[in-house]
Amino acid sequence: MSRLTGIAVSDGVAVAKAYLLIQTDLSFDKIVVSEVDDEKSRFDAAIASSIADLQVIREKAAKSLGKEQAAVFDAHLMILSDSEMIGDIKERIQTDKINAEVAFKEVTSKYIDLFENMDDNPYMQERAADIRDVTKRVLAHLLGVALPDLSMISEEVIVVANDLTPSDTVQLDRRFVKAFVTDIGGRTSHSAIMARSLEIPAVVGTNEITSLVKKNDVLAVNGLTGEVIINPTSKERENFLSEEKKYIEQKEKWKLLKDAETLTLDGRHFELAANIGTPKDVTGVLDNGGEAIGLYRTEFLYMGAADFPTEDEQYEAYKMVLEQMHGKPVVVRTMDIGGDKKLPYFDLPKEMNPFLGFRALRISVSEEGNGMFRTQLRALLRASVHGKLRIMFPMVALLEEFRAAKVLYEEEKAKLLVDGISISEDIQLGVMIEIPASAMLADKFAKEVDFMSIGTNDLIQYTMAADRMNEKVSYLYQPYHPSILRLIKNVIDAGKRERKWVGMCGEMAGDQTAVPLLVGMGLYEFSMSATSILKTRSLMKRLDTKKMAELSDRALSDCNTHEEVEKLVHRYVGE
């Protein structure tokens, strides 16, 4: 029996036989070829087969996980359509007269090494992981071997792997895959996010699970605590099964809160909203008792398309969401293109650090993005009569940026009114606070906006200067650190002074340790994954706002570290 602890990334408890994900042998020899045209044709066939595979996987991901999660496969398809890389490979086959496997591996390894060594560029590091995933698929077709097919699992197991790629995770059938455990990974990795969407318990970052687990071993996994036991004793197995039963029973109790108002112990109301990527996601919001949509990521209308979405196409999408919410508020974030979200039809500049570069509202108010932004604003304005619309501008650092966006908004509104188009008189304009500069200047923003929503995923990594996808500095991604809490409190207080509501649409909004602190600070709206809403509503029923205010004050004044804050919350709220 061995016991280890990793990062709990998806709730749930499971006990089952281990399924060791053994990677296919993709080794090959270097061969001199005489018919280079035939070799290039063989390479073209492997690329075509890989593209066909990924298109099927993308469609499956869109159905099971939603278009937002499926977007990662658009990046994979773009890699296989990279004319520069494909041309380089074919040139090597032609010039060096070598087999396609060698040429392909040499070129892709060059790209992977180049991107992985860009320590200050998280976007490029993520592209290295994407290229590695795609490389395996193409090599498998060249070698005529099959990659592991996790969709063929037909008995209850817990998948054990060094890591799970997006291609692996989307194949998991939750009827049989009761959990998964990996050596590497973090809470914001693709596999972790997909696990939460699939509601499969998961523990990542154990460092050594693959070296410890053998065939036919039994695993006990707790996705709530990060605990993993290999070959548990009868008593330990019994305890885990008991925890699993309790968790299932708890989920059934949460379901009873679907139509309940979100009230604290002392009767204070808070708004629980959900983050979505496409109109199809609204069903999950309503099924989980969502009171609003706190973040509609519109960039997924642009990704995976052959060209910019038209005004009418966007209007239909926004109208559908607003109508389905039946008068409940919908916060639509304008396009957040750039960073890790590239468009094949929009030529963005190559940047050393695109996450801190030309992206989001910076594109929208620029000369290059002005027309694209105006089209989106017109579609939103036209759709506003179908519900309660709130428009949010992302990646705002300066008041001037918000003012520039508002000028364009007012210009398009005036044009539509002249044309006789009906527009709601109750549209709110707000900003996403995800840059420390705007968090510190929240008192000034609050005088001009209708609302502010805190995007903690980026706010934390920018404040701590730590890429949340980089395992070597992941320890710095600390949502409860006093420095982060002070920024959040500054924004909330600024909103209160100007009587403007403040929400949160980052991962932290559904974090069960953070929620009591945020309630104490007076955050109005909490927007999270739809599957976290009922759990959070249940937690809020136990919280007294005065006691939570005392908790948040003590966390800000007495605590020096992330760990001290976490311990303080547990003392006030309990485990």
N, C-alpha and C positions, 0 to 999 in steps of 0.2 A: 504494500500500500504506500502510495506517495501522495503528498498534498502540496499543491502550489497555488499561487494567487496571481491573477492577471487583472486586466482592466475590464470591468463589467460594462458592456456596451449595449446590451439588449436584454430587457427583463424576462424573467422566467426561470424555472428550475427543471432539470431533466436528469434521468438515469437511464443509460442505454449502452449497448455495445459500441466500441470505438470502430469507426470506419476511417482507416488511414488513407488519405489522399496521396497516392503514389504517382508522381509525375512520369509521363511517358518518356522512354529513352529516345532522345532526339540527337544522338551522336551520329557522326558521319565522317567519311574520309574525303580527302581532297583528290579530285579526279581531273585529269586533263581530257578535255572534250574536243572532238574533231568537228562535229556538226554544231557550231555555235547557234545557228538559227533554231535548230530543234531544241536546244537547251533554253533559249530565250522563250520559246513557245511553251515549254514545260513550266517555266517560271510564271508566264502569263496565266496559265491554267490554274496554278496554285493560288495566285492572287485572286483570280475570279472565284474560285471555290471558297476562299476565305471571306471574300466580300459577301457571297451568298450566305455563308454561315452566320456572319455578323448581322445581316439584315433580318434573318429569322430570330436570332437572339434578341435583337433590338425590339422586334414586334412582341416577342414573349415578355420582355421586360416592361414594355409599355402597358401590356394588359395586366400583369401581376403586380407591378410596382408603381406604375404611373409614368407619364412622359418625362417628368423631371429626372427620375432615376435612370431612365433609358437613354438619356442624353449622352451619357458617358460613351456609349457605343458609336455615337456620331463622330466623336474624336478618333475612335479606332478606324472607322471607315475613311476619315480624312487622311489618316496616316497611309492607308493603302492606296489612296488616290494622289499622294504626293509625287508629282511628276519629277521633281528634282531627285528624290531618293530612288524612285524606280529607275530613272535614267542612269543614275550612278551605278546601280546594280547591273543593269544590262551592259553598260560600258565595260565593266570589269569582266563580265562573261565573254564579251567580244574581244577585248584586248588581251586578257590573261589566259583565255581559253580554259576556264575553270568551270566546274559544275555549279549550278545555281545555288545549292546549299551554302557553299563556301562564300560566294560573292554576296549573297543575301546576309549571311551572318556577319561578315566583315563590315559591311556598310552599316547595318543596324547597330552593331556593337559600338561603332564609332559615334553614332548619334546618342546611344544610351550613356556612354562614358562622358561625352561632352555635356549632356544635360544634367547628369547626376553630380557632376563636379561644380555646377553653378549653385554654390551653397546659399547665395543670397537671392536666388530666384526660384520660389516655390512652384511657379507655373511650369517652368522647364523641368524641374524634378518630377512633377506629376506626369509630364509627357514621356519621361524615361520609363516610368512604370507602364504607361499605355503601350509604348513601343515593345517592351518586353512581352507583354501579354499577346500582342499581335504577332510578334516574331514566332512564338511557340505554335500558333495556329498555322502560319504559312509553312514553317518547317515540317509540321506534321503532314500537310498535304504533299509537300515535295518528297518526303520519305515514305509516303503511303502507309502511315500508322495513324491510329486513332488516339485522340486526347481523352483523358478521363471524362466519362459522361455521368455526371452526378444525377442527372434526371432519371437514370435507370435504377437508382436505389429503390428497393421495394420492401425493405424491412426497417424497423425502428433502429436508428443509429445516431451517434454523435460524430460529426465529421471532425477529423483532426488534420491540420495542415500547417505548413510553415506560414502560409498566407493564403487568402482566397482572393482571386481576381474578380472583377465585376462579372466576367464571363462565367466563372465558377458559381458565384453566389446566385445569379439569376436562375440557375438550373435547380436550385434546392427546392424540393417538394416538402412543404411543412407537415404533410401527413406522416412522412417517414423520417425526415431529418429533424430530430428533437432539439438539437443544439449544435453549435460548432465552437471549436477552440483552436486558436492559432498561436504560433511563436511570436509573430510581430503584429503591428497594427495599433490603431488608436481609436478614440471615440468618434472622430470625424472622418475616418477612412471610409472609402466606398463600401466595403463589405459591412462595416458597422451600421452605416445608414440604411443599407438594403436590409440587414437583419431586423432592424426596428420596423421597417415597412412590412416585412413578411411576418413579424411577431415571432421570430425564432430566437430563443435564448442564445446569447453569445458572450464569450470571454476571449479577449485578444491580448497580445503582448505578454504572454507567459514566459517567453524566451526559450523554453526547453521542452514544451509538450511533445514535439515530434521525436525527440531523442529518448523520451521516457516511456512512451506508449508503444505496446506491441500488439500484434494481431490477437483478437479475441479478448483483449482487456475490456473491462467494464469501466465506464466513467460516470462520475456524479458531478454535474455542473450547476452552479448557481449564478445565473446571469444578473442577479440583484446585488451580490456581494463580490463577485469575481473569484470565488473559491472553486477549485477543481480537485477532485480526489480520484486517483487511479486505483482501480480494484478496491472499492470501499468495503469495510467490514459489514456484516449483516446489520449491525446497529446503525452505522453511518448511512447505509443505503436506506434503511427504514426512516432515518431522520430527513434525508433528502426527499424521499417520496412523500413524507408528511408535509414538508415545505412546499412541494409541488402542488399537493392537494389544497393547502391553504391559499396558495397563490391563485389557483383556478377558482376557488370559492370567493376570494377577494374580487376577482375580475367580474364574477356574477353579481356581487353586491354593487360594484361600480356601475354596472349596466342600469341599475335601478335609478341612478342619478341622471340618466340621459335628459329627461325633461325638467329637471329641478333647476331652480335659480341658484347661481353661485353665491352663497352667503357664508360669511365667517361665523364663528361661535357666537359673536356678539351682534350678528345681524347686518354686517356691512357687506355691500354688494361689490364684486369685482367682475370684470368681463373676461371670459375665457374664449379665446379665438383660436383659429388654426391657420397654418401656413399651407398654401397650395401652389402647384405649378401649372395645372391645366383645369379647364372646366369640369373634366371627369372626376377630379378630386373632391368636388363639392359633396358628393354622396357620402364620402367618409366623414366629412365635417359634420353633416347633419346626423348621421348614424351615431356619432360620438357626442352629440349634444352641444356642438359648437354654437356660441352665441354671436359669432362674427367671423369674418376672415380678416386676419390681421396682417397678412402678407400674401399677395398674389404676385408671383414672380413672372412677369410678362415676357422675360427674355426667351422663354421656351417656345413662344410663338415664332421667334426668329431663328432658333437653332434647329438644325436638321431640315430646313427649308432650302429651296433652290434660289430663292430671292426674298427681298423684303416683303413681309406680309402687307397686303393692301389695307387701306382704311376700312373697307367693308368687311374684310376677313377679321380684322381686329375688333370692329364694332360687334360682330356676331359673337365672338368669344366673350367679350366683356358683358354683353347683354345676357348671355346664357348664365354666367355666374351670378349677376345681379338678380335675375329673375328667380333662379333656384334658391337664393337666400331669402326670398320673400320679405324684403324690407329690413333684414338684418344688415349691419354695416359691412362694407367690403373695402379694405384698403388695397389699392392697386399700386404696386411699385412700378414706376416707369423703367424702361429697359436698362438693365444692368449688364451691358455688353462690355467686353474687354476682360482683363485679368485672365481667368481660365476659361472664359466663354468667348470663343472665336467664331466668326462667321465666314464661311468660304467665299461669300459674295461681297464682303465689305473689307477693303484693304486697310487693315490697321498697321501702324508702324511697328517694326520690330524693336522691342525695348528690353533693357537689361532687367527691369523689374516691373512687369506689366500690372501687378497687383497694386502698385503705387503709381501707376502711370496714367495713360490716356484711356479712361474707362467711365462707364456709367453716365452721370450727369455732365461730366466734363466733355464727353462726346456730344451729348444731347444739345448743349448750348453752344457748341462750336460750329464753325461754318460747314464742316464736313457732315455733322450729324443733325443740323438744323432742320432739314426737310424731313428726315426720318422721325424726328421728335414731334414736329408739327402734325404729321400724319397720325401718330399715336394719340396726341392730345385731342385732335378732332374726333377720333373714334371713341375716346373716353367721354368727351363732352356729349356726343350723340347718345351714348349708352346710358348716361346718367339718369335719364327719366325712368329707367327700368328698375331702380333700386336706390339704396343709400350709399352713394359713392364717396370714397375718400381717396385722394391721389397723393402718393408719396414719392418724393425725389430722393434717389440713393447717392451715397458717396459725396455728401455735401461737406465741404471744409469751410467755406466762406459764405457770409451773408450775401455777397455779390452774386454768387452762383444761384442761390435761391431766388433772388430778385430777378435775375436774367431769365430763369425758367418761368417765373410768374408773369413776366412781360409777354413771353411767347404764348403762354396759356391765355392771357387776357386778349391778345390779338386774335387768336383762333376762335375764342368764344364770341368776340364781336363780329367776326366774319360770318359765323354760323347763324347768329341772331339776325343779321342783315338778310341772310338767305331764307329766313323764316323757320329755321330748325329749332325745335323745342329743346331746352336745356334745363336741368334741375336747378332750383335756386338754393339748394342745400348741399353743395359740393364743398368738402373741406380739403385744404391744401396743407401738406405737412412734409417733414423731412425725416430721413433715416439718420439717426445719430450713431455713426460707426467709426468716426475719426476723433481722436482725443481733442483736436482743435475745436470742433463743433460742440463736443461735450463740455469743454471749459467755457465756451461762449454761449451756453444754452440760455442764459438770461436774456441775451440780445435776440437770439432766434425766437424765443417764446413771445416776444412782442410782435412778431411779424407773421408767424405761422399759426395754423389752427390746431396742430398737434405735432408731437414728436414721438417717434418710435425708435427704441434703442436696439441696434443690431449688434448683439454681444459677440457673435462669432468673430467678426473683424475687430471690434473695439478692443477685445482682450488681446488678440495677437499684435495689434498695432501698439497698444499701450505697453505690453511686455516685450516688444521687439522679438517675438518668437513665432515662427511659422507653425501653425497648429498641425500641419501634416508632416512635420519633421520630427522623427522619433527622438533624435538626439537632444532636442530642446522642448519636447512635449511636456516636460515637468514644469515648464514656465507657463503653460496654458492653465491658469488658475482663476476660475470664475469667482471664487470667494475671497480673493486677495483684497486686503483693505484698500489698495490703490484703485482697483476696479470698482469696489463698492462706493468709494468716495465720488468717482466720476458719475456713477449711476444716480447716486443721491443728489448730486449737483443738478442733473438734468430734471429729475422729478421735482425737486424744490423750485426750480426755475419755472416749470410748468404750473405748479400750484400758485405761485405769486401772480401769474398772469391769467389764471383760471383757464389754462389750456391742458387738455388731457395728455398723459404720457403713457405710452405702451412699450412693450418689448417683444421683438420678433426673432430673437436669437435662440440658440439651444438652451440658454440659461432660463428662459421663461417657463420651461417645463421641468426644470431640475428640482427635485423634491427637497434638496438642502437649501437651494437658493430661494424658493418660493416664500418661506416664512420671513426671510430678510426683506424681500421685495414687498410683501404685504405690509411689513412694519414701516417701510419707507413711503408707502402710499402709492405704489405703481397702480395705475387704473386698469390697463388692459394687458393680458398675458397671452401671447400668440405662440403656438407650439405645434408639434406634430399632432394630428387629430387623435392618434391612439393614446396620447398622454392627457387628454382633456379630463376624462372621468376620474382618473387617478388624482389629478390636481384638484378637482372639485371636492373629492372626498377628503383630501388633506386640508383644504381651506375650512371645511366644516368644523375642524378641530382647533382652529387658530383664533385667538382673541387678539384683535388689532392693537389694543393698548399694550398687551404683553409683548407682541411682536415689535412694536415701536421701541419698547425698552431693549429688546434683543438687538435690533439694528443699531440703536444708539451705542450700545455696549460694544458691538462688533467694530464700529467705526472709531470709538475712543480708546478701547482697552486692548484690542487685538493687533498684533504685529505681523502675523503670518496667516496664510491660507488654512493651515491645519488648526490654528487656534480658533478661527472663525467657525470651522466645521464642528469642532468639539463644543463650542458655545451653542450652536444651533441645536445639537443633539441634547444638550442639557435642558434647553428650553422646551423643545418639542418632543423629545424621546426618539428612539430608533424607529 
